[in-house]
Amino acid sequence: MLKLSVALMNAIFYKSKMALIAMVFLVPLIISFTLLMMTLTDGISASKKEQQGLQYILTVSRLYQNLPQHRGMTNAYRNGNLALESRK
């Protein structure tokens, strides 16, 4: 195996050797960089979805906070408390 590698390197020119060596180092580097970018993009996407979910929760929680008061006022009005009629 070593003899084959030495014979191959002796058969090609200097510029070709340097290009081959550069490719051997660049291919794993490019693959690693691509995987890193994909991971970071997924993390950013998840963070944006979490922020949208928090905004939704804030909106819905305000509604849920007012529901018991509305329910109580509705029941009081139905039971004859006319003081609440003006709050429609």
C-alpha positions as CSV (number, residue, x, y, z in Angstrom):
1,M,0.0,0.0,0.0
2,L,2.8,2.4,0.9
3,K,4.6,1.6,-2.4
4,L,1.5,2.4,-4.3
5,S,1.1,5.7,-2.6
6,V,4.8,6.6,-3.2
7,A,4.5,5.6,-6.8
8,L,1.4,7.7,-7.2
9,M,3.1,10.8,-5.6
10,N,6.2,10.3,-7.8
11,A,4.0,10.2,-10.9
12,I,2.3,13.5,-10.5
13,F,3.6,17.1,-10.7
14,Y,4.2,19.5,-7.8
15,K,1.1,21.6,-8.4
16,S,-1.1,18.5,-8.6
17,K,0.4,17.2,-5.3
18,M,-0.4,20.5,-3.6
19,A,-3.9,20.5,-5.0
20,L,-4.5,16.9,-3.8
21,I,-3.2,17.7,-0.3
22,A,-5.4,20.8,-0.2
23,M,-8.4,18.8,-1.2
24,V,-7.7,16.1,1.5
25,F,-7.8,18.9,4.1
26,L,-10.6,21.0,2.6
27,V,-13.2,18.3,2.1
28,P,-13.6,17.4,5.8
29,L,-13.4,21.1,6.7
30,I,-16.2,22.0,4.4
31,I,-18.3,19.1,5.6
32,S,-17.8,20.1,9.3
33,F,-18.6,23.7,8.5
34,T,-21.8,22.7,6.7
35,L,-22.9,20.5,9.6
36,L,-22.2,23.4,12.0
37,M,-24.2,25.8,10.0
38,M,-27.1,23.3,9.8
39,T,-27.0,22.9,13.6
40,L,-26.9,26.6,14.3
41,T,-29.8,27.2,11.8
42,D,-31.9,24.6,13.6
43,G,-31.2,26.2,17.0
44,I,-32.1,29.7,15.7
45,S,-35.3,28.3,14.2
46,A,-36.3,26.6,17.5
47,S,-35.6,29.8,19.4
48,K,-37.9,31.8,17.0
49,K,-40.6,29.2,17.5
50,E,-40.2,29.5,21.3
51,Q,-40.6,33.2,21.1
52,Q,-43.7,32.9,19.1
53,G,-45.1,30.4,21.6
54,L,-44.4,32.8,24.5
55,Q,-46.2,35.6,22.6
56,Y,-49.2,33.3,22.2
57,I,-49.1,32.4,25.9
58,L,-49.1,36.0,26.9
59,T,-52.1,36.8,24.7
60,V,-54.1,33.8,25.9
61,S,-53.2,34.3,29.6
62,R,-54.7,37.8,29.5
63,L,-58.0,36.2,28.2
64,Y,-58.0,33.5,30.9
65,Q,-57.4,36.1,33.6
66,N,-60.6,37.9,32.7
67,L,-62.8,34.8,32.2
68,P,-63.6,34.3,35.9
69,Q,-64.6,37.9,36.4
70,H,-66.8,37.7,33.3
71,R,-68.4,34.5,34.4
72,G,-69.2,35.9,37.8
73,M,-70.7,39.1,36.3
74,T,-72.8,37.0,33.9
75,N,-74.1,34.8,36.7
76,A,-74.9,37.8,38.9
77,Y,-76.8,39.5,36.0
78,R,-78.8,36.3,35.3
79,N,-79.7,36.1,39.0
80,G,-81.2,39.6,39.0
81,N,-78.4,41.9,39.9
82,L,-79.4,44.9,37.7
83,A,-76.4,47.0,38.8
84,L,-74.3,45.0,36.3
85,E,-76.6,45.8,33.4
86,S,-74.8,49.0,32.5
87,R,-71.4,47.2,32.2
88,K,-72.4,45.3,29.0
